[in-house]
């Protein structure tokens, strides 16, 4: 986590005493990611390949949570953690290393952490994953259920570094029945499935930002995404947007989606992103920043985190797109998912460096001039090099 630009809070001017303590809530599966780098080509069957580099970090939903936290948002994550060394490492990295609130998370006795091995080469990645679905979270012993009844003991236990893992530390309803009050929540929509916590979070005033994966059913039916009705913003990629809207142009798809949600954002890959505000009809497009991409792992999560940050800070639509694209571009220049999520130190260093380069397009620089008021006057020299966490070190 970047610590050389302390105190940057993008929401500082908007905070009020009555605001929720949590800026963004999200839930999902945490993986242990093991990333091999420095491979010249894909592994060949029947041979052993040696990588010149290796890193490990929390992955899965942790990519998004880390990206949000590094941008200064108070982030709360609800997830299951295995009671193995991998789970302990991921918990510590997120809570102690990134400052993410894990009070809604739990440790599952006898359940091992999901693992993904990622191999980056030739600008692409290949992944192998293993894991089992975690038991559904239930209320902890002694925690009150909605309606006032006390819950029965649970197979899942709270985890707190200062107390035994089997000791509950708070008497609050367990997620997912009662998500924490938050400014925003991030959901991943799945065709044919509704998550009750999404509606509850929206009822409590959270602004819901959602992405979606590939529809394995092939139906591509927006009506099969019931939680879309609760969303403030929907952020599919170009192919997903066009399939869901039966259009052949991602910009037309964004306008069609804006009839279903207040804000539609379609990512266009190398062309940047296009967004339509369905309430005002305003549209914006920002081109992508050209960079040498080393590893695209987690770039989509970083884009969403950047866009959420700008939206909660009430920036103009084009500035939000530009900031999201910038954070995503910075992330692909490093290896790994949560490892590569940029903080304000990386953003400040990029802004300082880019203005010193010759032959810069003045209009392109002007697109990012809004950063001037956000960033410190001094920044570390470019390029920055992050430490790569590795399991096993005691100190």
C-alpha positions in Angstrom: 0.0 0.0 0.0 1.3 3.5 -0.8 2.0 5.5 2.3 4.0 8.4 1.0 1.0 10.6 0.3 -1.0 10.3 3.5 -4.2 12.3 4.1 -5.6 12.3 0.6 -9.3 11.9 1.0 -11.3 12.4 -2.2 -14.5 12.8 -0.2 -13.1 15.1 2.5 -15.1 18.2 1.3 -18.4 16.2 1.2 -18.1 14.3 4.6 -20.7 15.2 7.3 -21.2 13.8 10.8 -24.4 11.9 9.8 -22.7 10.1 6.9 -22.1 6.4 7.1 -18.7 5.2 8.3 -18.3 3.1 5.2 -17.8 4.6 1.8 -18.1 1.4 -0.3 -19.3 -2.1 0.6 -18.6 -5.2 -1.5 -18.7 -8.9 -1.2 -17.4 -11.9 -3.1 -14.7 -14.6 -3.0 -11.1 -13.9 -1.9 -8.5 -16.0 -3.7 -4.8 -16.3 -2.9 -3.2 -15.2 -6.2 0.3 -16.6 -7.0 1.7 -14.7 -10.0 4.6 -16.0 -12.0 6.3 -13.3 -14.1 9.3 -13.2 -16.5 8.1 -16.1 -18.7 9.2 -15.8 -22.3 6.5 -18.0 -23.6 3.7 -20.3 -22.6 4.7 -23.5 -20.6 5.3 -26.4 -22.9 3.7 -29.8 -22.0 6.1 -32.2 -20.5 8.7 -29.6 -19.6 9.5 -27.4 -16.6 9.5 -23.7 -17.0 11.3 -21.3 -14.7 9.9 -17.8 -14.1 12.2 -14.9 -13.3 9.8 -13.4 -10.8 7.0 -14.4 -8.5 4.6 -12.6 -6.2 1.6 -13.4 -4.1 -1.3 -11.4 -2.9 -5.1 -11.5 -2.1 -7.1 -11.8 -5.4 -10.6 -12.2 -6.5 -12.9 -9.6 -4.9 -9.8 -8.4 -3.0 -8.6 -6.8 -6.2 -11.5 -4.4 -6.2 -11.4 -3.8 -2.4 -7.7 -3.0 -2.5 -8.1 -0.6 -5.5 -10.9 1.3 -3.6 -8.9 1.5 -0.4 -5.7 2.8 -2.1 -7.8 5.6 -3.6 -8.8 6.7 -0.1 -12.3 5.2 0.2 -13.3 3.6 3.5 -13.9 0.1 2.2 -15.8 -2.7 3.9 -15.5 -6.3 2.5 -17.7 -9.3 3.4 -16.0 -12.6 2.5 -15.2 -16.0 3.7 -11.6 -16.8 4.6 -10.2 -20.3 5.1 -8.6 -21.1 8.4 -5.4 -22.1 6.7 -2.2 -20.1 6.4 -3.4 -18.7 3.0 -6.5 -17.4 4.6 -4.6 -15.8 7.5 -2.2 -14.2 5.1 -5.0 -12.7 3.0 -6.9 -11.5 6.0 -3.8 -9.8 7.4 -2.8 -8.3 4.0 -6.2 -6.7 3.5 -6.9 -5.6 7.1 -3.5 -4.6 8.3 -1.8 -3.8 4.9 -4.6 -2.0 3.1 -6.9 -0.8 6.0 -10.0 -2.6 4.7 -12.8 -3.2 7.2 -13.4 -7.0 7.6 -15.9 -6.8 10.4 -18.5 -8.4 8.0 -16.1 -11.2 7.0 -15.7 -14.6 8.7 -13.3 -17.5 9.0 -14.7 -21.0 8.0 -13.2 -23.8 10.0 -12.1 -26.8 7.8 -12.4 -24.8 4.6 -9.3 -24.1 2.6 -8.7 -20.9 0.7 -9.3 -20.8 -3.1 -6.1 -20.4 -5.0 -5.3 -19.0 -8.5 -1.9 -19.4 -10.2 -1.4 -16.8 -12.9 1.3 -16.9 -15.5 2.0 -13.7 -17.4 3.7 -13.8 -20.8 3.6 -12.1 -24.2 1.2 -9.4 -22.7 -1.4 -12.0 -21.8 -2.1 -14.3 -18.9 -3.0 -17.8 -18.3 -4.7 -18.8 -15.0 -5.3 -22.1 -13.2 -7.7 -22.0 -10.2 -8.8 -24.4 -7.5 -11.4 -24.0 -4.7 -14.7 -25.1 -3.2 -17.7 -22.9 -2.5 -17.7 -21.7 1.1 -20.7 -22.5 3.4 -23.3 -19.8 3.4 -22.6 -17.2 6.1 -25.0 -17.2 9.0 -25.4 -15.2 12.2 -22.7 -15.7 14.8 -23.5 -17.2 18.2 -25.4 -14.6 20.2 -25.9 -12.3 17.3 -29.4 -10.9 16.9 -31.3 -11.9 13.8 -33.8 -9.6 12.1 -37.0 -9.8 14.2 -35.2 -10.0 17.5 -34.5 -13.8 17.7 -31.1 -14.9 18.7 -29.2 -16.9 16.2 -28.1 -20.5 16.7 -24.3 -21.1 16.7 -22.7 -20.9 13.3 -20.2 -23.0 11.4 -18.5 -19.8 10.5 -16.7 -17.7 13.0 -15.7 -14.1 13.3 -12.0 -13.4 12.9 -10.2 -10.8 14.9 -6.5 -10.6 15.3 -6.7 -9.7 18.9 -9.1 -12.5 19.9 -9.5 -16.2 19.3 -11.1 -17.0 15.9 -14.0 -18.7 17.6 -14.9 -15.6 19.7 -17.6 -13.3 18.3 -16.6 -9.7 18.7 -19.8 -7.8 18.1 -23.6 -8.3 18.4 -24.8 -7.2 15.0 -26.8 -9.0 12.4 -24.7 -11.1 10.0 -24.2 -10.3 6.4 -25.9 -10.9 3.9 -29.2 -10.1 5.7 -28.0 -6.7 6.9 -25.2 -5.1 4.9 -23.6 -2.1 6.5 -24.9 1.4 5.8 -22.6 2.8 3.1 -22.4 5.5 0.5 -22.0 2.9 -2.3 -21.9 -0.8 -2.9 -20.5 -2.8 -5.8 -22.2 -5.9 -7.1 -21.5 -8.4 -9.8 -24.7 -9.3 -11.6 -25.4 -12.9 -12.6 -28.2 -13.8 -15.0 -31.2 -15.4 -13.3 -29.9 -14.7 -9.8 -30.9 -12.0 -7.3 -28.9 -11.1 -4.2 -31.1 -9.8 -1.4 -28.4 -7.7 0.1 -28.3 -5.5 -3.0 -31.9 -4.4 -2.5 -31.3 -3.9 1.2 -28.2 -1.8 0.6 -30.1 0.4 -1.9 -33.0 0.8 0.6 -30.5 2.1 3.1 -29.3 4.7 0.6 -26.3 3.1 -1.0 -25.6 3.9 -4.6 -25.2 0.5 -6.4 -22.5 0.1 -9.0 -22.6 -3.1 -11.0 -20.7 -5.0 -13.5 -21.6 -8.3 -15.2 -19.8 -11.3 -16.6 -20.2 -13.4 -19.8 -23.7 -14.9 -20.0 -23.1 -18.6 -20.3 -26.7 -19.2 -21.1 -26.5 -17.2 -24.3 -29.8 -15.4 -23.6 -28.3 -11.9 -23.0 -31.6 -10.7 -21.4 -31.6 -7.6 -19.3 -34.8 -8.8 -17.6 -32.7 -11.8 -16.3 -30.7 -9.3 -14.2 -33.2 -8.5 -11.5 -30.8 -6.5 -9.4 -30.2 -4.1 -12.2 -33.4 -2.3 -11.0 -31.5 -1.2 -7.9 -28.4 0.1 -9.7 -27.2 3.6 -10.0 -24.6 2.7 -12.6 -24.0 -0.3 -14.8 -20.5 -0.9 -16.2 -20.3 -3.7 -18.9 -17.7 -4.0 -21.5 -18.5 -3.3 -25.2 -19.3 -6.9 -26.2 -21.5 -7.4 -23.1 -23.3 -4.1 -23.7 -24.0 -4.8 -27.4 -25.3 -8.3 -26.7 -27.6 -7.2 -23.9 -29.0 -4.4 -26.1 -29.0 -6.1 -29.5 -27.0 -3.3 -31.0 -23.9 -3.3 -33.2 -22.3 -0.2 -31.7 -21.1 0.2 -28.1 -22.2 3.9 -28.0 -25.7 3.0 -29.1 -25.6 0.2 -26.5 -24.7 2.8 -23.8 -27.7 5.0 -24.7 -30.0 1.9 -24.7 -28.7 0.9 -21.3 -29.2 4.5 -20.0 -33.0 3.8 -20.4 -32.7 1.1 -17.8 -30.2 2.6 -15.3 -29.4 6.2 -14.3 -25.8 5.9 -15.5 -24.4 3.5 -18.2 -20.7 3.1 -18.7 -19.3 1.0 -21.5 -15.6 0.2 -21.6 -14.1 0.1 -25.1 -10.7 -1.4 -24.5 -8.0 0.4 -26.4 -10.6 3.1 -27.3 -11.3 4.1 -23.7 -14.8 4.4 -22.3 -18.1 5.9 -23.1 -20.8 6.9 -20.6 -24.4 8.2 -20.8 -26.2 9.9 -17.9 -29.8 8.7 -18.3 -31.2 11.4 -16.1 -29.7 14.4 -18.1 -28.9 12.8 -21.4 -25.3 13.9 -21.2 -22.7 11.7 -22.7 -18.9 11.6 -22.5 -16.1 9.7 -24.1 -12.5 9.6 -23.0 -9.8 7.8 -25.0 -7.5 5.2 -23.3 -4.0 6.1 -22.3 -1.4 4.3 -24.4 0.9 2.2 -22.2 3.0 -0.9 -22.4 0.7 -3.5 -20.8 2.6 -6.1 -18.8 -0.4 -7.8 -17.1 -4.1 -6.9 -17.5 -5.1 -8.8 -14.3 -7.5 -6.7 -12.2 -7.6 -3.7 -14.6 -11.3 -3.8 -14.9 -11.7 -3.8 -11.1 -9.3 -0.8 -10.9 -11.4 1.0 -13.6 -14.6 0.5 -11.6 -12.8 1.7 -8.4 -11.7 4.8 -10.1 -15.1 5.6 -11.5 -16.8 5.0 -8.1 -14.3 7.4 -6.5 -15.0 10.1 -9.0 -18.8 9.6 -8.8 -18.9 9.7 -5.0 -16.7 12.8 -5.1 -19.3 14.4 -7.5 -16.8 15.0 -10.3 -18.0 15.8 -13.9 -18.7 12.7 -15.9 -15.8 13.1 -18.3 -13.4 13.5 -15.3 -14.7 10.3 -13.8 -14.0 8.4 -17.0 -10.6 10.0 -17.4 -9.6 9.1 -13.8 -10.9 5.5 -14.1 -9.0 5.0 -17.3 -5.8 6.5 -15.8 -5.9 4.2 -12.8 -6.5 1.2 -15.0 -3.7 2.2 -17.3 -1.3 2.5 -14.4 -2.3 -0.9 -13.1 -1.5 -2.9 -16.3 2.1 -1.6 -16.1 2.6 -3.8 -13.1 2.1 -7.5 -12.5 -0.7 -9.0 -10.4 -4.2 -8.0 -9.4 -4.3 -6.2 -6.0 -0.5 -5.8 -6.3 -0.9 -3.5 -9.2 -3.7 -1.2 -8.0 -2.3 2.3 -8.0 -2.6 4.7 -5.0 -2.3 8.5 -5.0 1.5 8.2 -4.9 1.5 6.5 -8.3 -1.0 8.9 -9.7 0.9 11.9 -8.5 4.2 10.6 -9.9 2.5 10.0 -13.3 1.1 13.5 -13.4 4.4 15.0 -12.5 6.3 13.0 -15.1 3.8 13.4 -18.0 4.0 17.2 -17.9 7.8 17.1 -18.3 7.8 15.1 -21.5 8.3 16.8 -24.8 5.7 16.8 -27.6 2.7 16.3 -25.3 -0.6 17.2 -26.7 -1.9 20.2 -24.8 -5.5 19.1 -25.2 -4.6 15.7 -23.7 -2.9 17.2 -20.8 -5.9 19.5 -20.2 -8.0 16.4 -19.9 -6.3 15.5 -16.7 -5.9 19.1 -15.3 -8.5 18.3 -12.6 -5.8 16.3 -10.9 -3.9 19.4 -10.0 -6.2 20.3 -7.1 -6.2 16.7 -5.8 -2.5 15.9 -5.8 0.4 16.9 -3.6 2.9 19.4 -5.0 5.8 17.0 -4.7 5.8 13.3 -5.7 8.3 10.5 -5.8 10.4 10.0 -8.9 9.0 7.9 -11.8 8.9 4.9 -12.2 7.8 3.7 -8.9 8.6 0.2 -7.7 6.2 -1.6 -5.3 7.2 -4.2 -2.9 5.9 -7.6 -3.8 4.4 -9.5 -0.8 5.4 -13.1 -0.6 4.1 -15.7 1.8 6.6 -17.0 4.3 8.5 -13.9 5.5 8.1 -13.4 9.3 9.3 -9.8 9.4 
